[in-house]
């Protein structure tokens, strides 16, 4: 005769719990883990895809910088004399859209970059982009007290 009661139920529960835990642990351990990267986890490298990379030659560092004149740079940018700091904004075609002289603040950068983005999407011609930047910067300057 098989005894009835709580001891058998507890034993059965313990066996089922142990089996479930072992199954989950072993299944989880069998999965190959990826490589942790700042953005999450990348897949592990596949040894068949690895190829020997040729060794790069050591970098040649010049003894001195090449000569250039700031006056030449200023002349090319349409400024009589160089002023520091300055920022040059170009479009995707490499055309100079704006030259900002002096310290650049977030509001100014956001305005200029927004116009350059519209220019890059061909939603605005270059002349209109330059005019929009000039007018926008003037409006921002007018808001500054003093």
Residue pairs with C-beta under 8 A, 6 or more apart in sequence:
2 8
32 44
33 41
33 44
34 41
34 42
34 43
34 44
35 41
35 42
35 43
35 44
35 45
36 42
70 82
71 81
71 82
73 82
74 80
74 81
74 82
77 86
77 88
77 96
77 99
78 99
79 86
79 99
79 101
83 101
83 102
85 102
85 103
85 104
86 99
86 100
86 101
86 102
87 99
87 100
87 104
88 96
88 98
88 99
88 100
89 96
89 97
89 98
89 99
89 100
89 112
89 113
89 116
90 96
90 97
90 116
91 97
91 116
91 119
91 120
91 126
91 129
92 120
95 126
97 112
97 115
97 116
97 119
97 126
97 129
97 130
97 133
98 112
98 115
98 116
98 130
98 133
100 108
100 112
100 137
107 140
108 137
108 140
111 133
111 136
111 137
111 140
112 133
112 136
112 137
115 124
115 129
115 132
115 133
115 136
116 129
118 124
118 129
119 125
119 126
119 129
124 132
